[in-house]
């Protein structure tokens, strides 16, 4: 399997608000930068979309090292919450529905295709590629020509303190 490094970030102007997500993919001497913006979304949806966008960009199954400053995403995978949610029909341990379930389902499917290792990195720190993702995500969130986040539901306020 090819080995790819992926850096991701999401940004939101308000929560909910205008949002953007971005990723940097590195394979040997190749570099690809992707970003997309949405009219109304949340920060957690943008963090998830960034990872999904990166994995969708891969044309074949790969071994992927994913670096994200989102503990929401990294912990859900590394602490096996995602697999537990899937087994429990997308319900958390407290029986409440999982927020952003449309994106978690997509990510769950992608993780079956690729061999992924998730690593948390501190945001706005010394990681050049994470900082680049932040620049791309915020620039597109601040720009025009934003898409509609069809999975965003106003009542799914993921600024709640109890996410898991």
C-alpha positions as CSV (number, residue, x, y, z in Angstrom):
1,X,0.0,0.0,0.0
2,X,1.1,3.5,-0.7
3,X,1.9,5.6,2.4
4,X,0.3,9.1,2.5
5,X,0.5,11.8,5.1
6,X,-2.6,13.9,5.5
7,X,-3.0,17.2,7.5
8,X,-6.5,18.5,8.1
9,X,-8.3,21.5,9.6
10,X,-11.7,23.0,9.8
11,X,-12.8,26.5,10.6
12,X,-16.1,28.2,11.4
13,X,-17.1,31.9,11.6
14,X,-19.6,31.5,14.4
15,X,-20.9,28.1,15.5
16,X,-23.0,27.6,13.5
17,X,-21.8,30.0,10.8
18,X,-19.8,30.2,7.6
19,X,-17.3,27.4,7.5
20,X,-14.4,25.9,5.6
21,X,-12.3,22.8,5.7
22,X,-9.0,22.0,4.2
23,X,-6.4,19.2,3.8
24,X,-2.9,18.8,2.6
25,X,-1.9,15.4,1.2
26,X,1.7,14.4,0.9
27,X,2.9,11.4,-1.1
28,X,6.6,11.1,-1.9
29,X,7.4,14.4,-3.7
30,X,3.8,15.2,-4.5
31,X,1.7,17.7,-2.6
32,X,-2.1,18.3,-3.0
33,X,-4.1,21.0,-1.2
34,X,-7.9,21.0,-1.1
35,X,-10.5,23.2,0.5
36,X,-14.2,23.8,0.4
37,X,-16.5,26.3,2.1
38,X,-20.1,26.1,3.4
39,X,-22.7,28.8,4.1
40,X,-23.9,27.5,7.4
41,X,-22.2,24.7,9.4
42,X,-20.3,24.0,12.6
43,X,-16.7,23.7,13.5
44,X,-17.0,19.9,14.3
45,X,-18.6,19.3,10.9
46,X,-15.7,21.1,9.2
47,X,-13.1,19.1,11.1
48,X,-14.9,15.9,10.0
49,X,-15.3,17.0,6.4
50,X,-11.6,17.8,6.1
51,X,-10.7,14.2,6.9
52,X,-13.4,12.8,4.6
53,X,-12.3,15.1,1.8
54,X,-8.7,13.9,2.1
55,X,-9.6,10.3,2.1
56,X,-12.0,10.8,-0.9
57,X,-9.1,12.3,-2.8
58,X,-7.2,9.0,-2.7
59,X,-7.6,6.9,-5.8
60,X,-6.8,3.6,-4.2
61,X,-6.5,2.1,-0.7
62,X,-3.6,3.6,1.1
63,X,-1.8,3.5,4.5
64,X,-2.7,7.0,5.8
65,X,-1.2,9.0,8.6
66,X,-3.7,11.7,9.5
67,X,-2.7,14.7,11.6
68,X,-5.6,16.8,13.0
69,X,-5.9,19.4,15.7
70,X,-9.4,18.2,16.4
71,X,-9.7,16.1,19.5
72,X,-13.3,15.5,18.5
73,X,-12.2,13.5,15.4
74,X,-9.0,12.0,16.7
75,X,-10.5,10.7,20.0
76,X,-13.5,9.3,18.3
77,X,-11.3,7.1,16.2
78,X,-8.4,6.3,18.6
79,X,-10.7,5.7,21.6
80,X,-13.0,3.5,19.5
81,X,-16.0,5.6,20.1
82,X,-16.8,5.6,16.3
83,X,-16.8,1.8,16.2
84,X,-19.0,1.7,19.3
85,X,-21.4,4.2,17.8
86,X,-21.7,2.1,14.7
87,X,-22.4,-1.1,16.6
88,X,-25.0,0.7,18.7
89,X,-27.0,2.1,15.8
90,X,-25.4,5.5,16.0
91,X,-26.3,6.0,19.7
92,X,-23.8,7.1,22.3
93,X,-23.4,5.3,25.7
94,X,-26.1,7.6,27.2
95,X,-28.5,6.4,24.4
96,X,-28.6,9.9,22.8
97,X,-28.1,10.1,19.1
98,X,-24.6,10.8,17.8
99,X,-24.2,14.3,16.4
100,X,-23.1,14.7,12.8
101,X,-24.1,11.1,12.1
102,X,-24.1,11.7,8.3
103,X,-20.4,12.5,8.4
104,X,-19.5,9.9,10.9
105,X,-21.1,7.2,8.7
106,X,-19.1,8.5,5.7
107,X,-15.8,8.4,7.7
108,X,-16.6,5.0,9.1
109,X,-16.9,3.7,5.5
110,X,-13.7,5.3,4.4
111,X,-11.8,3.8,7.3
112,X,-12.8,0.4,6.0
113,X,-11.1,1.2,2.7
114,X,-7.9,2.7,4.0
115,X,-5.5,1.8,6.8
116,X,-5.5,5.0,8.9
117,X,-3.5,6.2,11.9
118,X,-4.8,9.4,13.6
119,X,-2.5,11.7,15.5
120,X,-3.5,14.9,17.3
121,X,-1.4,18.0,16.7
122,X,-1.7,21.2,18.5
123,X,-3.4,23.8,16.4
124,X,-1.9,27.2,15.6
125,X,1.5,25.9,16.7
126,X,4.7,24.9,14.9
127,X,3.2,22.3,12.5
128,X,3.6,24.0,9.1
129,X,1.1,21.8,7.3
130,X,-1.5,22.1,9.9
131,X,-1.1,25.9,9.8
132,X,-1.4,25.8,6.0
133,X,-4.7,23.9,6.4
134,X,-5.9,26.6,8.8
135,X,-5.0,29.3,6.3
136,X,-6.9,27.5,3.5
137,X,-10.0,26.7,5.7
138,X,-10.3,30.2,7.1
139,X,-9.7,31.8,3.7
140,X,-12.5,29.8,2.0
141,X,-14.9,30.4,4.9
142,X,-14.3,34.1,4.5
143,X,-14.7,34.0,0.7
144,X,-17.6,33.8,-1.6
145,X,-19.1,30.9,-3.5
146,X,-19.9,28.8,-0.5
147,X,-21.8,25.5,-0.8
148,X,-24.8,24.3,1.3
149,X,-23.9,21.8,4.0
150,X,-26.9,19.5,3.3
151,X,-26.3,17.5,6.5
152,X,-26.3,20.5,8.8
153,X,-29.4,20.6,11.0
154,X,-30.0,23.7,13.0
155,X,-31.0,21.7,16.1
156,X,-27.7,19.7,16.0
157,X,-25.8,22.2,18.0
158,X,-22.4,20.7,18.4
159,X,-21.1,23.4,20.6
160,X,-22.6,21.4,23.4
161,X,-20.2,20.5,26.2
162,X,-21.3,16.8,26.3
163,X,-20.2,15.5,22.9
164,X,-19.7,11.8,24.0
